[in-house]
Amino acid sequence: MHLLHDAVLNAWQQFQYACLVYCIALVIESLIPAQPAQPLRHVAFNILYAFVFLFMANLLSPLFDPVVRPLINLLRIGMPIAFADTFSGQLLQVLVFYFVFDFFYYWLHRAQHTFPWLWAQHKIHHSDESLNVTTANRHHWLEVPFQGLAIWVPLGIFFQQKPVTLGWLWGLFLLWGYFIHMNIRFPLGPLTRVINGPQLHRIHHSTRDEHLDKNFASSFPVFDVLFGTYCAPRKGEYPATGLTDREDLNGVLRASWAPFAFWYRDVGRRLGMRRQRGTDAH
């Protein structure tokens, strides 16, 4: 009951913060939209689902701590990320941390688009045909443990992060995930290869064949450039988004159940193939 109470309380606090960001960003989106006249029902679903995602994330995270923390402590190398407590030093502290984070995020994200079992839970994020700021929290809650194992465990093993004294810098960078999903015409020009933005990330969500499996990095496109997955947007290019098969996952139960349905069918198919091979052998 204590775990459930904490999950609800933390989720509600995070949801209030998210709603404040939504309100400000949606006003901006209405002024310079990349995709005008998005259905309000899509935004409404994302807001509802955001609380479900945040609640489940807060419920699941403590369950993995007894596994994650001992694993990190056992294998810790702990190369320090430490800069001076000046403004420039603290800014570098955050930038370097997010750069390292983005390296691990890039490979997890690429794996989610490569392996069907991971895509089954990640496609909920990509199923939004009305990409906007509320899409930022449209993730299946099973992504939380995956990120813990694929990102936070190696981060904790290889690096030791010095606490940031200017806490608002963390808050500023946490907003980046909301910013890159915004439905706005906001090209970054020559900075597009340096910093991720709404136009570049929209390419990642595009349904066009030439855009599929491109631009995986969260903040720093340099990883896409280095590993051959970078796709620069053309001038004025803001493509339609969603899944190529147009699967509709705008339902809390539908979205939550989707990966389990795929895994159940896949296991059944594999068992059926194994039985068939056994029958043929006889």
Summary of the structure (lengths in Angstrom):
residues: 282
radius of gyration: 20.2
end to end distance: 54.4
largest distance: 74.7
contacts: 819
relative contact order: 0.14
helix: 67%
strand: 3%
